[in-house]
Amino acid sequence: MTKPVTKAPSQRRRMNAGALRSAINTFAGLLKQLGHTPLTVAGYVDSSRHFGEWLARTGRSPSEIDDDVIALFARHRCLCPGARRQSRLSAKYVRRVRRFASFLVTDGIAGPAVAAPAPRVDDCVAAYQAWLRKHRGLSDRTIDRHGRMVMRLLPALGANPATYDAELVRRVVLAEAQTTSRPYLKTMTTALRGYLRFLQVHGECGQWLDRAIPTIPQWRLSALPRYLPADGVERLIASCDLGKPHGIRDRAILLLLARLGLRAGDILDMRLDDIAWAEGTLRVRGKGRREIRLPLPQDAGDALLDYLEKSRPRVTCDYIFLRSSAPHRQFAGSCSISSVVCLALRRAGIDDAPTRGANLLRHSAATSMLRAGATLDTVGAVLRHRSANTTAHYAKVDVTMLQQVAQPWPGKVSC
């Protein structure tokens, strides 16, 4: 009779977290509350335990944890028991340790220097951003973008505004034009123009320097609207997998973009109390912190209700659209909303789309309304345009009709 084979106990010693054992258990419980899967929690626990073992082996206490200590841990040649022998740790592994270190700061175990330092902002630029927030009513994203663009130009301009002159300003902008796209440069000159005017009002630089900024040529209404035909929009919406939570969410986002012509920022900032179900309206916060109520179409309202009832995570955050993976929180930025459109285009097999962001559906909504007989004033009201000239851009969607009324170029007409 064959004897049963018994395996010898493993000689591989498990890592000892030492003084951080209790903190790791608390950290694991927090991750579970945030909705992380058991596999993700186990990964965080293993990397945190490894970090605790390394601290003990190197003679460091938890109170010494800072950015330099984490950098040393990331570079160490791992000979710790229970770990793979490797020359360097992966970036993902180190990010887990950094998140655990941030938890230790919150819990009062580690020092306050774990978080990566924020980029330094010049004092004048910081004052300019504060002025924009208080007197111009711009969103935080726009204020941050203006500050970053001015800071990018500051090394070439110099730190002392009193030394600025027209020749310097013009030279810096023209040099930047050699390395950036035209739309980006236009936004940069807008930020710089506002910054110079701010400095002039406060007597920090010479007068009229903003007029030295060269104009970036871009003729108004020179291009055709970039849009998807109606059948392409419907294919985009139908591509969402309603069997998955993120598919239900994405369908609601796409319908709001396509039916109301919303911007990505409108979707990002939408909150639960913005919906008036009894009235069938939706409050939208647009540019310049302006608020407007728009009628909520039936299919978009049904998709939104379906998401709130079946797919949206049960968290205290009042933003409507949240990340489907833990931690369940607001999207990081407008680019995340554009990514929803980009992925839907890929699923629908639409390879010839003129653009691949959220604005594609905004342009498509305007074009669809015009072709359905809506006036330019109506389209401008729905899209919340400040100027009728902006809405007039969509009057060129019927290329066939325009070809019938176009006059021949004078150079081809004989005298």
C-alpha positions as CSV (number, residue, x, y, z in Angstrom):
1,M,0.0,0.0,0.0
2,T,1.4,3.3,-1.1
3,K,2.0,5.7,1.8
4,P,0.4,9.2,1.4
5,V,2.9,11.9,0.5
6,T,3.1,14.7,3.0
7,K,4.6,18.0,2.0
8,A,7.1,19.5,4.3
9,P,6.2,22.9,5.7
10,S,7.5,25.8,3.6
11,Q,10.8,27.2,4.7
12,R,10.0,30.6,3.2
13,R,9.6,33.1,6.0
14,R,6.8,35.6,5.7
15,M,7.8,39.2,5.9
16,N,7.5,40.8,9.3
17,A,5.9,44.3,9.2
18,G,7.2,45.0,12.7
19,A,6.0,48.2,14.2
20,L,3.7,48.8,11.2
21,R,1.6,45.6,11.6
22,S,-1.3,47.3,13.3
23,A,-1.3,50.2,10.8
24,I,-1.3,47.7,7.9
25,N,-4.4,46.0,9.3
26,T,-6.1,49.3,9.6
27,F,-5.0,50.3,6.1
28,A,-6.4,47.1,4.7
29,G,-9.8,47.7,6.4
30,L,-9.9,51.2,4.8
31,L,-9.2,49.8,1.4
32,K,-12.1,47.3,1.8
33,Q,-14.4,50.1,2.8
34,L,-13.4,52.0,-0.4
35,G,-14.6,49.1,-2.5
36,H,-11.2,47.6,-3.5
37,T,-11.3,43.9,-4.5
38,P,-9.6,41.3,-2.2
39,L,-6.9,40.9,-4.8
40,T,-6.1,44.6,-4.8
41,V,-6.1,44.7,-1.0
42,A,-3.8,41.8,-0.9
43,G,-1.4,43.5,-3.2
44,Y,-1.3,46.7,-1.0
45,V,-0.9,44.6,2.1
46,D,2.1,42.6,0.7
47,S,3.9,45.8,-0.5
48,S,3.2,47.5,2.8
49,R,4.5,44.5,4.8
50,H,7.6,44.5,2.6
51,F,8.2,48.1,3.3
52,G,7.9,47.5,7.0
53,E,10.4,44.6,6.8
54,W,12.8,46.8,4.9
55,L,12.5,49.6,7.5
56,A,13.3,47.2,10.3
57,R,16.3,45.7,8.5
58,T,17.7,49.2,7.8
59,G,17.2,50.4,11.3
60,R,14.7,53.1,10.5
61,S,11.6,54.0,12.5
62,P,8.2,54.8,11.0
63,S,8.6,58.5,12.1
64,E,11.5,58.8,9.7
65,I,9.4,58.0,6.6
66,D,9.6,60.7,3.9
67,D,10.2,61.0,0.2
68,D,13.9,60.2,0.5
69,V,13.2,57.0,2.5
70,I,10.7,55.8,-0.1
71,A,13.1,56.5,-2.9
72,L,15.8,54.4,-1.1
73,F,13.3,51.6,-0.7
74,A,12.4,51.8,-4.4
75,R,16.1,51.4,-5.4
76,H,17.2,48.8,-2.9
77,R,18.3,45.4,-4.2
78,C,15.7,43.2,-2.6
79,L,17.1,40.3,-0.5
80,C,14.2,40.5,2.0
81,P,12.7,37.1,3.0
82,G,9.6,36.1,1.2
83,A,10.2,38.4,-1.7
84,R,11.4,37.8,-5.3
85,R,15.0,38.5,-5.9
86,Q,15.1,41.5,-8.1
87,S,17.3,44.4,-8.8
88,R,14.5,47.1,-8.6
89,L,10.9,47.3,-7.7
90,S,8.2,48.2,-10.3
91,A,6.7,51.7,-10.4
92,K,3.3,50.2,-9.5
93,Y,4.7,48.5,-6.4
94,V,6.3,51.7,-5.2
95,R,3.0,53.7,-5.8
96,R,1.3,51.2,-3.5
97,V,3.9,51.9,-0.8
98,R,3.6,55.6,-1.3
99,R,-0.1,55.4,-0.8
100,F,0.4,53.5,2.4
101,A,2.9,56.1,3.5
102,S,0.3,58.8,2.9
103,F,-2.1,56.9,5.1
104,L,0.6,56.8,7.8
105,V,0.8,60.6,7.6
106,T,-3.0,60.9,8.0
107,D,-2.8,58.5,10.9
108,G,-0.1,60.5,12.6
109,I,2.6,57.7,12.4
110,A,4.8,59.2,9.7
111,G,6.1,62.8,9.2
112,P,4.3,65.2,6.9
113,A,6.9,65.1,4.1
114,V,5.7,61.9,2.3
115,A,3.6,63.6,-0.4
116,A,5.4,64.8,-3.5
117,P,6.0,68.5,-3.2
118,A,3.7,70.8,-5.2
119,P,5.2,72.7,-8.1
120,R,6.4,76.1,-7.0
121,V,4.4,79.0,-8.3
122,D,6.0,82.5,-8.5
123,D,4.5,85.0,-6.1
124,C,3.2,87.3,-8.9
125,V,1.7,84.4,-10.7
126,A,0.0,83.2,-7.5
127,A,-1.4,86.7,-7.0
128,Y,-2.7,86.7,-10.6
129,Q,-4.4,83.4,-10.0
130,A,-6.0,84.7,-6.8
131,W,-7.2,87.8,-8.7
132,L,-8.7,85.6,-11.5
133,R,-10.6,83.5,-8.9
134,K,-12.0,86.5,-7.0
135,H,-12.8,89.0,-9.8
136,R,-13.2,87.0,-13.0
137,G,-15.1,84.0,-11.7
138,L,-13.0,81.4,-13.7
139,S,-13.1,77.8,-12.8
140,D,-10.2,76.3,-10.9
141,R,-9.1,74.2,-13.9
142,T,-8.8,77.4,-16.1
143,I,-7.0,79.3,-13.4
144,D,-4.5,76.4,-12.9
145,R,-4.0,76.2,-16.7
146,H,-3.3,80.0,-17.0
147,G,-0.8,79.8,-14.1
148,R,1.0,76.8,-15.6
149,M,1.3,78.6,-19.0
150,V,2.7,81.8,-17.5
151,M,5.1,79.7,-15.4
152,R,6.3,78.0,-18.6
153,L,7.2,81.4,-20.1
154,L,8.6,82.9,-16.9
155,P,12.2,81.5,-17.3
156,A,12.5,83.3,-20.6
157,L,10.8,86.5,-19.5
158,G,12.7,86.7,-16.2
159,A,11.5,86.9,-12.6
160,N,11.5,90.7,-12.4
161,P,8.5,92.2,-14.3
162,A,10.1,95.7,-14.2
163,T,12.6,94.5,-16.8
164,Y,10.0,93.4,-19.3
165,D,9.8,95.3,-22.6
166,A,8.0,94.9,-25.9
167,E,10.9,93.3,-27.7
168,L,11.4,90.7,-25.0
169,V,7.7,89.8,-24.9
170,R,7.5,89.4,-28.6
171,R,10.7,87.4,-28.8
172,V,9.5,84.9,-26.1
173,V,6.2,84.3,-27.8
174,L,7.8,83.8,-31.2
175,A,10.3,81.3,-29.8
176,E,7.4,79.4,-28.2
177,A,5.6,79.3,-31.5
178,Q,8.4,77.1,-32.9
179,T,7.7,74.3,-30.5
180,T,3.9,74.4,-29.8
181,S,0.7,74.0,-31.9
182,R,-1.3,77.0,-32.9
183,P,-4.3,76.3,-30.7
184,Y,-2.1,75.8,-27.6
185,L,-0.1,79.0,-28.4
186,K,-3.4,81.0,-28.7
187,T,-4.4,79.8,-25.2
188,M,-0.9,80.7,-23.9
189,T,-1.0,84.2,-25.3
190,T,-4.4,84.7,-23.7
191,A,-2.9,83.8,-20.4
192,L,0.1,85.9,-20.9
193,R,-2.0,88.9,-22.0
194,G,-4.1,88.7,-18.9
195,Y,-1.0,88.4,-16.7
196,L,0.7,91.5,-18.2
197,R,-2.5,93.5,-17.8
198,F,-2.6,92.4,-14.1
199,L,1.0,93.5,-13.6
200,Q,0.3,96.9,-15.3
201,V,-2.6,97.7,-13.1
202,H,-0.4,97.0,-10.0
203,G,2.5,99.0,-11.4
204,E,4.8,96.0,-11.7
205,C,5.7,96.5,-15.3
206,G,5.6,99.0,-18.2
207,Q,2.3,100.1,-19.8
208,W,0.8,98.5,-22.9
209,L,3.1,95.5,-23.0
210,D,0.1,93.3,-23.6
211,R,-0.2,94.9,-27.1
212,A,3.3,93.7,-27.9
213,I,2.1,90.0,-27.9
214,P,1.9,89.0,-31.6
215,T,-1.5,87.9,-32.9
216,I,-1.7,84.2,-33.7
217,P,-3.4,84.0,-37.2
218,Q,-6.6,82.0,-37.1
219,W,-9.5,83.2,-39.2
220,R,-12.9,83.2,-37.7
221,L,-15.3,80.6,-39.2
222,S,-12.7,79.5,-41.6
223,A,-13.2,75.7,-41.0
224,L,-16.2,73.5,-41.3
225,P,-17.8,72.0,-38.1
226,R,-16.4,68.6,-37.1
227,Y,-19.3,66.3,-36.4
228,L,-20.6,62.7,-36.7
229,P,-23.7,62.0,-38.8
230,A,-26.9,61.0,-36.9
231,D,-26.4,57.3,-37.6
232,G,-22.8,57.4,-36.3
233,V,-24.0,59.0,-33.0
234,E,-26.6,56.2,-32.5
235,R,-23.9,53.6,-33.2
236,L,-21.7,55.2,-30.6
237,I,-24.5,55.1,-28.0
238,A,-25.4,51.5,-28.8
239,S,-21.8,50.3,-28.4
240,C,-22.1,50.5,-24.6
241,D,-22.2,47.2,-22.8
242,L,-25.3,47.5,-20.5
243,G,-24.3,44.3,-18.7
244,K,-21.5,46.1,-17.0
245,P,-21.7,49.0,-14.5
246,H,-19.4,51.2,-16.5
247,G,-21.3,50.5,-19.6
248,I,-24.5,51.9,-18.1
249,R,-22.6,54.9,-16.9
250,D,-21.0,55.6,-20.2
251,R,-24.3,55.3,-22.0
252,A,-25.8,58.0,-19.8
253,I,-22.7,60.3,-20.4
254,L,-22.9,59.8,-24.2
255,L,-26.6,60.6,-24.3
256,L,-26.2,63.8,-22.3
257,L,-23.4,64.9,-24.6
258,A,-25.3,64.0,-27.8
259,R,-28.7,65.3,-26.9
260,L,-27.8,68.5,-25.0
261,G,-24.5,69.3,-26.5
262,L,-22.8,69.5,-23.1
263,R,-19.1,70.1,-22.6
264,A,-16.9,67.6,-20.8
265,G,-16.6,70.0,-17.8
266,D,-20.4,70.1,-17.5
267,I,-20.5,66.3,-17.1
268,L,-17.6,66.4,-14.7
269,D,-19.2,68.9,-12.3
270,M,-22.7,67.6,-12.4
271,R,-24.2,66.9,-9.0
272,L,-27.1,64.9,-7.7
273,D,-29.2,68.0,-6.7
274,D,-28.8,69.4,-10.3
275,I,-31.6,67.1,-11.5
276,A,-35.2,68.3,-11.1
277,W,-37.1,65.1,-11.8
278,A,-40.5,66.6,-11.4
279,E,-39.8,69.4,-13.8
280,G,-37.7,67.3,-16.2
281,T,-34.8,69.7,-16.2
282,L,-31.1,69.6,-15.6
283,R,-29.0,72.4,-14.1
284,V,-25.7,73.0,-15.9
285,R,-22.8,75.0,-14.7
286,G,-21.0,76.5,-17.7
287,K,-18.1,78.7,-18.3
288,G,-17.7,81.7,-16.0
289,R,-19.7,79.9,-13.4
290,R,-23.0,80.7,-15.2
291,E,-25.9,78.4,-14.4
292,I,-28.7,77.4,-16.7
293,R,-31.5,74.8,-16.6
294,L,-32.0,72.7,-19.7
295,P,-34.8,70.3,-20.6
296,L,-33.8,66.7,-19.9
297,P,-34.7,64.5,-23.0
298,Q,-36.6,61.3,-22.3
299,D,-33.9,58.8,-23.4
300,A,-31.1,60.7,-21.6
301,G,-33.3,61.0,-18.4
302,D,-34.1,57.2,-18.5
303,A,-30.4,56.4,-19.0
304,L,-29.4,58.7,-16.1
305,L,-32.0,57.1,-13.8
306,D,-30.9,53.7,-14.8
307,Y,-27.3,54.6,-13.9
308,L,-28.3,56.1,-10.5
309,E,-30.4,53.0,-9.6
310,K,-28.3,50.2,-10.9
311,S,-24.7,51.2,-11.5
312,R,-23.6,54.2,-9.4
313,P,-21.6,53.2,-6.3
314,R,-23.3,53.9,-2.9
315,V,-20.9,56.5,-1.6
316,T,-21.4,59.9,0.1
317,C,-19.8,61.8,-2.8
318,D,-22.6,64.0,-4.5
319,Y,-21.0,64.1,-7.9
320,I,-23.3,62.1,-10.3
321,F,-20.6,60.4,-12.4
322,L,-18.0,58.5,-10.5
323,R,-15.1,56.1,-11.3
324,S,-16.4,52.5,-11.6
325,S,-13.3,51.1,-9.9
326,A,-12.3,51.7,-6.3
327,P,-11.8,54.2,-4.8
328,H,-15.2,55.5,-6.2
329,R,-14.7,59.2,-6.6
330,Q,-15.1,62.0,-9.1
331,F,-13.3,61.7,-12.5
332,A,-9.8,63.2,-12.4
333,G,-10.6,65.7,-15.2
334,S,-12.3,66.6,-18.4
335,C,-10.0,64.3,-20.3
336,S,-11.6,61.3,-18.6
337,I,-15.0,62.3,-20.2
338,S,-13.3,62.6,-23.6
339,S,-11.8,59.1,-23.0
340,V,-15.4,57.7,-22.7
341,V,-16.1,59.1,-26.2
342,C,-12.8,57.8,-27.6
343,L,-13.4,54.3,-26.3
344,A,-17.0,54.3,-27.6
345,L,-15.7,55.3,-31.1
346,R,-13.3,52.4,-31.0
347,R,-16.1,49.9,-29.9
348,A,-18.4,51.2,-32.6
349,G,-15.7,50.8,-35.3
350,I,-15.8,54.4,-36.3
351,D,-12.3,55.1,-37.6
352,D,-12.9,58.2,-39.6
353,A,-14.2,60.5,-36.9
354,P,-12.8,64.1,-37.3
355,T,-12.0,64.3,-33.6
356,R,-12.1,61.8,-30.8
357,G,-13.1,63.9,-27.7
358,A,-16.3,65.1,-26.0
359,N,-16.6,68.2,-28.2
360,L,-17.3,65.8,-31.2
361,L,-20.8,65.1,-29.8
362,R,-21.3,68.8,-28.9
363,H,-20.7,69.7,-32.6
364,S,-22.9,66.8,-33.7
365,A,-25.8,67.9,-31.5
366,A,-25.6,71.4,-33.0
367,T,-25.5,70.1,-36.5
368,S,-28.4,67.8,-35.9
369,M,-30.6,70.6,-34.4
370,L,-29.9,72.8,-37.4
371,R,-30.8,70.1,-39.9
372,A,-34.0,69.4,-37.9
373,G,-35.1,73.1,-38.5
374,A,-33.9,74.8,-35.4
375,T,-32.8,78.4,-35.7
376,L,-29.3,79.7,-34.9
377,D,-30.7,81.5,-31.8
378,T,-32.2,78.3,-30.5
379,V,-29.0,76.4,-31.0
380,G,-27.0,79.1,-29.4
381,A,-29.3,79.1,-26.4
382,V,-28.9,75.3,-25.9
383,L,-25.1,75.4,-26.4
384,R,-24.9,78.5,-24.1
385,H,-22.9,80.6,-26.6
386,R,-22.2,84.2,-25.6
387,S,-21.9,85.4,-29.1
388,A,-24.1,84.7,-32.2
389,N,-20.9,84.6,-34.3
390,T,-19.9,81.4,-32.5
391,T,-23.2,79.7,-33.4
392,A,-22.9,81.0,-37.0
393,H,-20.1,78.5,-37.4
394,Y,-22.7,75.7,-37.7
395,A,-24.5,77.5,-40.6
396,K,-22.0,75.9,-43.0
397,V,-23.0,72.3,-42.4
398,D,-25.0,71.9,-45.6
399,V,-22.1,71.9,-48.0
400,T,-24.3,70.9,-51.0
401,M,-26.4,74.0,-50.6
402,L,-23.4,76.2,-50.1
403,Q,-21.9,74.9,-53.4
404,Q,-25.1,76.1,-55.2
405,V,-24.8,79.6,-53.9
406,A,-21.0,80.0,-54.0
407,Q,-19.7,82.6,-56.5
408,P,-16.7,81.8,-58.8
409,W,-13.3,83.1,-57.7
410,P,-12.8,86.5,-59.4
411,G,-9.4,85.4,-60.7
412,K,-11.0,82.9,-63.0
413,V,-13.5,85.3,-64.5
414,S,-12.3,87.0,-67.8
415,C,-12.8,90.8,-68.1
